[in-house]
Amino acid sequence: MQGHEVIRWLARRPRVKWFVMVSYEAAMRCLFSLPRYRTFNRLKSAFLRLNGARIGARAVFYPGAWIMPGRNLTVGDDVDFALEVLVESGGGIQIGDRVLIGYRTQIFSANHIIPAAGEQVFSAGRVAKGVVIESDVWLGASCIVLPGVRIGAGAVVGAGSVVTKDIPAMAVVAGNPACLVRMRR
């Protein structure tokens, strides 16, 4: 059976699909709870590659990083995922080289649709918009990056910021929503 045939087969069997999904999450939780030793980082990168991600050299994953579903994720070289970083890559995420992602930062490329009045939340669906984080970016601790955002090369996003729109290259931003503080010289 080819890969796409397996996916179609699983889609027709909700219990099997549910079991595979929960098993994947359990395996990921165990693997990503390991310390950031070089060997464990290589295993974490290999696991993500098996799930469709493209991971560059020397990616570092601190314990507790949560990266789902893995596909549609491209990570450059020397990217640092700090403690308890959450990445939702369903809508596509591209991360350049030498990016620092601070503690408990969350990056979302998909979100739920707000239903019209009288409609149920669960049936409203989802919207996916890609996120691009260019090279040499520093995302401070506890940032939230929302779907459809591009963060330019060399930008710095202050701790606790919520990025709702594009950030130009070499900008220093902070706040909720993130606003320009100054440009790097």
ZIFENSUL-V888120 format. One record per residue. N is the residue number from 0. NEAR is the number of other ideal C-beta (glycine too) atoms within 8 Angstrom. Layout:
N,NEAR  N,NEAR
This chain:
0,4  1,5  2,5  3,6  4,8  5,9  6,8  7,8  8,9  9,10  10,7  11,5  12,8  13,5  14,6  15,8  16,10  17,8  18,8  19,9  20,8  21,8  22,8  23,9  24,9  25,8  26,9  27,12  28,9  29,8  30,11  31,13  32,7  33,11  34,5  35,9  36,7  37,5  38,6  39,12  40,13  41,8  42,10  43,14  44,11  45,8  46,12  47,12  48,10  49,7  50,10  51,9  52,14  53,7  54,9  55,11  56,5  57,7  58,15  59,9  60,12  61,12  62,10  63,9  64,15  65,11  66,13  67,10  68,8  69,12  70,9  71,12  72,16  73,8  74,10  75,12  76,9  77,11  78,14  79,10  80,12  81,14  82,9  83,10  84,17  85,11  86,13  87,11  88,15  89,12  90,14  91,11  92,15  93,9  94,11  95,12  96,10  97,10  98,16  99,9  100,12  101,14  102,9  103,11  104,16  105,11  106,13  107,11  108,15  109,11  110,8  111,8  112,8  113,4  114,9  115,4  116,4  117,3  118,8  119,6  120,7  121,4  122,7  123,10  124,6  125,8  126,10  127,10  128,9  129,12  130,16  131,9  132,14  133,13  134,10  135,10  136,16  137,10  138,13  139,13  140,10  141,10  142,16  143,10  144,14  145,10  146,13  147,6  148,13  149,9  150,14  151,13  152,10  153,11  154,16  155,11  156,16  157,13  158,9  159,10  160,14  161,11  162,15  163,7  164,7  165,7  166,13  167,8  168,8  169,9  170,13  171,11  172,15  173,11  174,9  175,6  176,8  177,14  178,7  179,8  180,7  181,6  182,7  183,8  184,2
